[in-house]
Amino acid sequence: MKNRLFKKERPNEGVPEAPQGGQEAPGVDDLQACIAQRAYELYEQGGCCHGHDLDHWLNAEQEILKVKL
């Protein structure tokens, strides 16, 4: 009886299935590679100054996503 009290059955209508085998969505690796490349370019343009990696990544991400969308 306990199992029936706590078990809720809901149809998964309209919910896409998760990729099998731990695979990421297609294009995620390409997107990350583009962002990494642009972040490195920003690092070089800034005189190879260490300590701004997050800033470079976020700026690159913003630029790339603006272009992609």
Secondary structure, 3 states (H helix, E strand, C coil): CHHHHHCCCCCCCCCCCCCHHHCCCCCHHHHHHHHHHHHHHHHHHCCCCCCCHHHHHHHHHHHHHHHHC
